[in-house]
């Protein structure tokens, strides 16, 4: 049998905001589920957490976490995920500059352009860093370079293009 905790009391403005967002459906599904949890907890305080979980279609643990986060940190914390740290970037700005500078030079012997694989190999040789080819490709795209599509244009010091 589930426990019935002290009822949540949402402010009138918070409840109206949640009702509006649930009706409009413009949030992420997980945020809408949390909004429904809070609304049910506010409108029907006698409902057990298992009943709320069944009506929303989530676990009882999610109901408990959402209610606890609302009580401790407020509405915004209860509705939205906390930022996640993610993994730190392996490439420093110097590594990215090396990739861009290398892509803008003449291609190695036997090829007509720098491929992502070749750039990655060059980065590994020069800086002894191991990253995936997708990481190198993203660096090139951020800098609007696509050496795999066309030969690079090397600009002379006078500003005239030389192919």
C-alpha positions in Angstrom: 0.0 0.0 0.0 1.4 3.4 -0.9 1.9 6.2 1.5 -0.1 9.5 1.2 2.2 12.4 1.8 1.3 15.9 2.8 -0.7 17.5 -0.1 1.1 19.9 -2.5 -0.2 23.4 -2.6 0.6 25.1 -5.9 0.2 28.8 -6.1 -2.8 29.9 -8.3 -0.5 31.3 -10.9 1.6 28.2 -11.0 -1.4 26.0 -11.4 -2.8 28.2 -14.3 0.6 28.1 -16.0 0.8 24.3 -15.7 -2.8 23.9 -17.1 -2.0 26.2 -20.0 1.2 24.3 -20.8 -0.5 20.9 -20.6 -3.3 22.0 -22.9 -0.9 23.6 -25.4 1.4 20.6 -25.4 4.5 22.6 -26.4 6.8 21.1 -23.8 8.8 17.9 -23.8 6.9 14.8 -22.9 8.8 14.3 -19.7 8.1 17.9 -18.6 4.4 17.4 -19.4 4.3 14.3 -17.3 5.9 16.2 -14.4 3.3 19.0 -14.9 0.5 16.5 -14.8 2.0 15.0 -11.6 2.0 18.4 -9.9 -1.5 19.2 -11.1 -2.9 15.9 -9.9 -1.1 16.3 -6.6 -2.5 19.8 -6.2 -6.1 19.2 -7.4 -6.6 15.8 -5.7 -4.5 15.8 -2.6 -6.0 12.5 -1.3 -4.7 10.5 -4.3 -1.8 8.1 -3.4 1.4 8.3 -5.4 0.7 5.0 -7.0 -2.6 6.3 -8.3 -1.0 9.4 -9.7 1.7 7.3 -11.3 -1.0 5.1 -13.0 -2.9 8.1 -14.3 0.2 9.8 -15.7 1.8 6.6 -16.9 5.0 6.8 -15.1 6.7 5.2 -12.1 5.9 5.9 -8.4 9.6 6.9 -8.0 9.1 9.7 -10.6 6.1 11.0 -8.7 8.1 11.0 -5.5 11.0 12.8 -7.1 8.9 15.4 -8.8 7.0 16.2 -5.6 10.2 16.3 -3.5 11.9 18.6 -6.0 8.9 20.9 -6.0 8.8 21.1 -2.2 12.6 21.7 -2.0 13.4 23.9 -5.0 10.2 25.2 -6.5 8.3 24.8 -9.8 11.1 25.3 -12.3 13.3 22.6 -10.7 10.4 20.2 -10.5 9.5 20.5 -14.1 12.8 20.6 -16.0 15.9 18.5 -15.9 19.0 19.8 -14.2 21.8 20.6 -16.6 24.2 17.7 -17.1 27.9 18.3 -17.2 28.7 16.0 -20.1 32.2 15.0 -21.0 34.9 17.7 -21.4 36.1 18.5 -24.9 39.2 16.6 -25.9 40.1 19.2 -28.5 41.6 22.5 -27.3 41.2 25.6 -29.4 44.8 25.0 -30.6 43.9 21.6 -31.8 40.9 23.0 -33.7 43.0 25.7 -35.2 45.5 23.0 -36.4 42.7 21.1 -38.0 41.4 24.2 -39.8 44.9 25.3 -40.9 45.7 21.8 -42.2 42.5 21.5 -44.1 43.3 24.8 -45.9 46.7 23.6 -47.1 47.5 21.5 -50.1 46.3 17.9 -49.9 48.9 15.2 -49.3 50.6 13.4 -52.2 48.3 10.9 -53.9 45.0 12.6 -52.9 43.2 15.6 -54.4 41.7 16.8 -51.0 42.0 16.4 -47.3 39.6 13.8 -46.0 38.3 13.7 -42.5 40.3 10.5 -41.9 43.5 12.1 -43.2 43.0 15.1 -41.1 42.5 12.9 -38.0 45.6 11.0 -38.8 47.6 14.2 -39.2 46.2 15.5 -35.9 47.3 12.2 -34.2 50.8 12.4 -35.7 51.4 16.1 -34.8 49.7 16.4 -31.4 49.4 12.8 -30.2 45.6 13.1 -29.5 43.0 10.5 -30.4 39.6 11.7 -31.4 36.9 10.3 -33.6 36.5 11.2 -37.3 33.1 12.7 -36.4 34.8 15.2 -34.0 37.1 16.4 -36.8 34.1 16.7 -39.2 32.2 18.8 -36.7 35.2 21.1 -36.3 35.4 21.6 -40.1 31.6 22.3 -40.3 31.7 24.8 -37.5 34.3 26.7 -39.5 32.4 26.3 -42.8 35.0 24.1 -44.4 34.2 21.0 -46.5 37.5 19.8 -48.0 35.9 16.5 -49.0 33.6 18.3 -51.5 36.1 20.4 -53.4 39.7 21.2 -53.7 40.8 23.9 -51.3 41.6 27.3 -52.5 44.9 28.7 -51.3 44.9 32.5 -51.1 48.1 34.4 -52.0 49.3 37.4 -50.0 48.0 39.8 -52.6 44.4 38.5 -52.1 44.1 36.8 -55.5 42.9 33.2 -55.4 45.3 30.6 -56.7 44.0 27.1 -57.5 
